[in-house]
Amino acid sequence: MQRRHLLTAAASGAVAGAAGLAGSAAASGSGGAALKPGKTRLISLSHVNDPAKTNIYPGDPAFELETIATIEEDGYYLQYVREGEATGTHWGAPGHFNAGEPLADDLDPNDLFLPAVKIDVRDKCARNADYALTIDDVKQWERRHGRIPDESMIIMWTGWEYKWGTDAFPNLDADGVLHQPGFAPQTVQWFIDTGRIGRNGGTGIDTFGPDLGTDPDFRASLLVYRRHRISLEILANLAQFPTTGASILCGGFINAKGSGSTALIYGVIPPGVHV
């Protein structure tokens, strides 16, 4: 039996490296808790990669899964995956928005393993689909939870994850304009200036990306995607992710000259950290 030359997509085995990388994450964002194999919890922050339930960003290529081998006919089962690098839950590299900045294969594995915090603004986003996270929102959060550590992944929980797979997720108006919450550009600039996302941190969100849906200039993305900062987009299962004390670990292909990757993004939760 001769196997055909195939292009496939699969989740990365990056979890295998989590224990080796854990020291830096624990020191910078997990309250000093040691990550212990068998004790550390992993949760998926990704939606299942299913064409029947995947919303496509306007203008992006269609997502298709085609069965090209079956056990009955070929002795093995295999699907052929066709999708853009930013389809479904994914991480983006700096060169996704800024020419000359690092692409996926320019990043170090440590750039994909970061301490993380979660800012819950679901109530505000439910009242206003165009809500932008403000500096005051963050300062109020910090008064309760403490200063966000430098070089962090800052996740904005909008509640949009629960709209996934429906027309309410892109939330297009009659003119085809997206209406989704995001980070105010001045808030992202403040994150950078104060070191909170620094050179190697980033932003995460459960919408298509960090920008307001109504911003055609992608001003938040242009700021986030510089140096070695990454963006996590279309996140899921954020109710299971702690407000502080955990980390994120990004899997997925490292495509040559890749803008990022559709990914299994893990929440890495040390012992003693609870939601």
Solvent accessible surface area in square Angstrom, and as a share of the most:
residue,aa,sasa,rsa
1,M,172,0.77
2,Q,174,0.78
3,R,139,0.51
4,R,136,0.50
5,H,194,0.87
6,L,56,0.28
7,L,113,0.56
8,T,50,0.29
9,A,39,0.30
10,A,73,0.56
11,A,63,0.49
12,S,33,0.21
13,G,61,0.59
14,A,29,0.23
15,V,47,0.27
16,A,96,0.74
17,G,35,0.34
18,A,12,0.10
19,A,60,0.47
20,G,74,0.71
21,L,38,0.19
22,A,8,0.06
23,G,53,0.51
24,S,67,0.43
25,A,2,0.01
26,A,14,0.11
27,A,90,0.70
28,S,48,0.31
29,G,13,0.13
30,S,3,0.02
31,G,84,0.81
32,G,64,0.61
33,A,26,0.20
34,A,58,0.45
35,L,28,0.14
36,K,104,0.44
37,P,113,0.71
38,G,82,0.79
39,K,135,0.57
40,T,29,0.17
41,R,109,0.40
42,L,75,0.37
43,I,17,0.09
44,S,44,0.28
45,L,0,0.00
46,S,13,0.09
47,H,36,0.16
48,V,125,0.72
49,N,49,0.25
50,D,41,0.21
51,P,50,0.31
52,A,91,0.70
53,K,127,0.54
54,T,17,0.10
55,N,22,0.12
56,I,56,0.28
57,Y,69,0.26
58,P,64,0.40
59,G,87,0.84
60,D,54,0.28
61,P,80,0.50
62,A,69,0.53
63,F,16,0.07
64,E,81,0.36
65,L,61,0.30
66,E,75,0.34
67,T,67,0.39
68,I,29,0.15
69,A,2,0.02
70,T,43,0.25
71,I,114,0.58
72,E,155,0.70
73,E,153,0.69
74,D,40,0.21
75,G,54,0.52
76,Y,38,0.14
77,Y,127,0.48
78,L,35,0.18
79,Q,61,0.27
80,Y,64,0.24
81,V,15,0.09
82,R,88,0.32
83,E,48,0.21
84,G,17,0.17
85,E,56,0.25
86,A,30,0.23
87,T,6,0.03
88,G,3,0.03
89,T,4,0.02
90,H,5,0.02
91,W,0,0.00
92,G,1,0.01
93,A,0,0.00
94,P,0,0.00
95,G,19,0.18
96,H,60,0.27
97,F,61,0.25
98,N,23,0.12
99,A,111,0.86
100,G,88,0.84
101,E,40,0.18
102,P,23,0.14
103,L,42,0.21
104,A,1,0.01
105,D,65,0.33
106,D,79,0.41
107,L,23,0.11
108,D,69,0.36
109,P,86,0.54
110,N,71,0.36
111,D,5,0.03
112,L,15,0.07
113,F,8,0.03
114,L,9,0.04
115,P,8,0.05
116,A,2,0.02
117,V,5,0.03
118,K,10,0.04
119,I,4,0.02
120,D,69,0.36
121,V,11,0.06
122,R,91,0.33
123,D,106,0.55
124,K,67,0.28
125,C,2,0.01
126,A,89,0.69
127,R,182,0.66
128,N,69,0.35
129,A,30,0.23
130,D,51,0.26
131,Y,39,0.15
132,A,23,0.18
133,L,0,0.00
134,T,54,0.31
135,I,46,0.23
136,D,105,0.54
137,D,14,0.07
138,V,0,0.00
139,K,88,0.37
140,Q,110,0.49
141,W,23,0.08
142,E,23,0.10
143,R,183,0.67
144,R,201,0.73
145,H,71,0.32
146,G,35,0.33
147,R,121,0.44
148,I,0,0.00
149,P,45,0.28
150,D,73,0.38
151,E,62,0.28
152,S,0,0.00
153,M,0,0.00
154,I,0,0.00
155,I,0,0.00
156,M,0,0.00
157,W,12,0.04
158,T,3,0.02
159,G,12,0.12
160,W,9,0.03
161,E,14,0.06
162,Y,137,0.52
163,K,62,0.26
164,W,35,0.12
165,G,33,0.32
166,T,67,0.39
167,D,127,0.66
168,A,48,0.37
169,F,0,0.00
170,P,16,0.10
171,N,47,0.24
172,L,88,0.44
173,D,56,0.29
174,A,113,0.88
175,D,127,0.66
176,G,44,0.42
177,V,60,0.34
178,L,14,0.07
179,H,41,0.18
180,Q,4,0.02
181,P,0,0.00
182,G,0,0.00
183,F,1,0.00
184,A,7,0.05
185,P,22,0.14
186,Q,118,0.52
187,T,0,0.00
188,V,0,0.00
189,Q,67,0.30
190,W,44,0.16
191,F,0,0.00
192,I,36,0.19
193,D,102,0.53
194,T,45,0.26
195,G,19,0.18
196,R,21,0.08
197,I,0,0.00
198,G,12,0.12
199,R,124,0.45
200,N,38,0.19
201,G,0,0.00
202,G,0,0.00
203,T,1,0.00
204,G,0,0.00
205,I,1,0.00
206,D,0,0.00
207,T,0,0.00
208,F,19,0.08
209,G,10,0.10
210,P,1,0.01
211,D,17,0.09
212,L,33,0.16
213,G,18,0.17
214,T,55,0.32
215,D,16,0.08
216,P,107,0.67
217,D,90,0.46
218,F,70,0.29
219,R,124,0.45
220,A,1,0.01
221,S,1,0.01
222,L,64,0.32
223,L,26,0.13
224,V,0,0.00
225,Y,0,0.00
226,R,86,0.32
227,R,124,0.45
228,H,35,0.16
229,R,7,0.02
230,I,0,0.00
231,S,0,0.00
232,L,0,0.00
233,E,9,0.04
234,I,2,0.01
235,L,0,0.00
236,A,4,0.03
237,N,53,0.27
238,L,0,0.00
239,A,50,0.39
240,Q,88,0.39
241,F,0,0.00
242,P,1,0.01
243,T,42,0.24
244,T,53,0.31
245,G,13,0.12
246,A,0,0.00
247,S,2,0.01
248,I,0,0.00
249,L,4,0.02
250,C,3,0.02
251,G,2,0.02
252,G,8,0.08
253,F,86,0.36
254,I,93,0.47
255,N,51,0.26
256,A,86,0.67
257,K,147,0.62
258,G,2,0.02
259,S,25,0.16
260,G,2,0.02
261,S,3,0.02
262,T,31,0.18
263,A,10,0.08
264,L,47,0.24
265,I,0,0.00
266,Y,30,0.11
267,G,0,0.00
268,V,1,0.01
269,I,1,0.00
270,P,3,0.02
271,P,45,0.28
272,G,65,0.62
273,V,25,0.14
274,H,147,0.65
275,V,109,0.63
